[in-house]
Amino acid sequence: MTMKLYCFGESGNAYKAAIALEFSGLDWEPVYVDFFNGAARTPEYREQVNAMGEVPVLVDGDTRLSQSGVIQSYVTEKTGKFGGTTPEERREVLRWVLWDNHKMSGQNGPLRFLMNFLPEDKRPAQVIGFMQGRLNAAYAVLNSHLEGRDWIVGDGVTNADLSCCGYLFYPEPFGFERADWPHIDAWLTRISETPGWKHPYDLMPGSPADRAT
């Protein structure tokens, strides 16, 4: 049975789930959620898809999962991939997924929204500056960790990589410049050279260009 991922192209959190599914080789397909026109906030969506009113949501038969980290964990359960090969690695993968959700993606998502998807006159400069400062500290942690390493944990792609990269392939400006962080830049290149990799706007339906037409 083909799994369904409720998602939209602009969502970095949905991308974390989608790229894990794509790399895993599991049979899945995207289901477009028109998030910017309120589709995820309707009573029907909350009742039938996700009471939290969010994406991503993975449906696999009778199994329905939300939150990107949980979906990544489910992919690992089904395939044995991306979770680490020892108890120590599994804990380290989880540590980085939680760190990313709190320190990096948890800041990147709102910042990218404020800087690109709000009218210019409604963009709060002080908030944007504060969040960029927090993110620069996070990028410094990740960049330092990746010095001398190909991957965040172990010898191959794990959910740590697939979580932390979630927002960093997007083209819209939000204060992240790959050239400023050489070890992150090299790591993102390795991810994009992994067989099966696709850009978020190629992997999931929906992009700013669609809304501009």
N, C-alpha and C positions, 0 to 999 in steps of 0.2 A: 504494500500500500504506500502510495506517495505521501510523504509528510508535507504539511502546509505551514509556511512561515508567514504570519501576518506582519507586514513591514512596509517601509517606504524608503526610497533611496537616500533621502537627506539624513536619515537617522543613523548616527554612528553606533548606537547601541544595537540597532537591528543588524547593522553590518557585522558586528562581532559574532552574532548568531549565524548569519548567512555565510560568512567566510568559513566558519567552523564546519557547517554543513557541506559547503562546496569542497573544501579540502578533504573531508572524510570519505567522500564517494557515496554517501547515502542518497537515496532517491527522495528529492524534495522539490517543491515549487513555491515561488513567492505569491502571496496574496496581497495586492496593493491596498493600503489603508490611506485614504485621502485625509491625512492628519491635519493639514493646514486649513481645510474646510470643515474641521470639527468631527470627522467621522469616528474618531476614537472616543469622543465624549458623548456620543448619543446613548440613550437608554438601551437601544438594541445591541450596540457593541458591548456595553458594560455587562449586559445580561448574557449574551451569547458567546462573547469572545474573552473579554478580560474586565473584571470588575474594577480594576485599577485604572482603566482608561488609558492604557499605554501599549506601545509596541516595544520589542517584538513579542509575539506569541507563537509558540510551536504547537501544532496539533498533529498527533501521531495516533490514529485510531481513537481509542478512548482516553488517551493521555493528552492533557492540555497543560502547557508550561509557559510561564512568563518569567521575565528577567533574563538578561543575556547570559549571566554567569551560570544560572540554572540550566539553560538550554545548552550551553557549552558542556556542562557536566553530563548532561543526558547523552550528548553525542559521544562523549568519552565512555559512558556506560555501555553504549550499543556497539562501539567499535574498538575500544581499548586504546584509542589514539588521543594524543594531546594532553594527557593527564599526568605525565611523569611516569618513570619506570620503577621507582623505589618509594617507600613511605616518606623518606626525606624529600624527594623531589615532588611528591604529591602535595606535601604541606607547603613547599616553597611555591609551587604553582598557585595554590589557593591564596597564599600571602600576597602575591603580586596581583591576582585578580581583584582581591579586596582593596589593595592599595590603589589600583587604577580606578576602581569604581568611586572611591572616596576622594582621592587626591588629583586625578588627572581627568578621566572621562566625566566625572561628576562636575568638573569645572569647565571642561571644553565644550560640552553640549550647551549649557546656558550661555556661555560667552559667544560661541559661534552664532547662536540664535540672536543675541542682542546686537551683534555687529553686522549681521547680514539679512536677517528676516524681519526686522523692525524698521519702520520709517526712520530716516536719518534724524529727524527732529525729536524722536522718542528714545534715542540711544543714550543711556546714562553714562556719561564719560567717567565719572568717579568710580562707579561700579565696575566698568570695563577695565580701568586701570588697576583696581584692586585685584580683580580676578586674573589679569595677565601677570601680575606679580606673583600670585600663588602658583600659577602654572609654570612660570619660569623656574621656580624652586623645584617643582616636580620634574620638569624636563632635565634639570641639572642632576637630580637623583638617578633618573633612568639613563642619561647619557654616561654618567660615571660608572654605573653598574655594567653597561654594555662594553666598556673599554676592555679589549682583549677577549671578548666573548662574541660568538655568532648569535646566540639565542639567550633569552632571559634566564631560562632554566634548562640545564642539561644540554644535550647534543642535537636537538631538533626542535621543530615548532611545537609549542604547547599552548594551552589556553592562556597562559601568561602573555605570550606574544599576541595572540588573537584578541585578547582584551585590550592590551595597552595600545595596539595600533589602531583601534577602532575609529578614532577621529582624525588620525594624522595623515591619511591619504586624501582628505577633502581639499578641494582647490580654493574654497572661499577664504578670505583673510580673517584670521582670528588671533594673530600675534605669534603664530608658530612658523618659523622659517627653518627648513631642514638644514640649510647651509650653516646655521648657527650652532648646530648640534651634530658634529660629524659622526659620532658613534650611533646615534639614533638614525641618521641619514643612511649609513651603511646597512643597518639592521632592516630598515624599511625596504631598501633595495633587495635584500635577501628574501624578505617576505614576498615582494612583488615578482621575484624570479622563481618562486615555488610553483610547481605545476598545478594548474587549476586556479591560480589567483586571478581575480577580476576586480576592477575598480568598483567602488560602491555604486556608482551610477550605471554601471554595466551589469552588476549582479542583481540589483533590485529595481523595481519600477519606481518612477518618480524622481524628478530633479528640478532645480530652480528654473532650468530652461523650459520645462513643461508649463510652469506657471506663468512664464513671461510671454507665452504665445497667446 
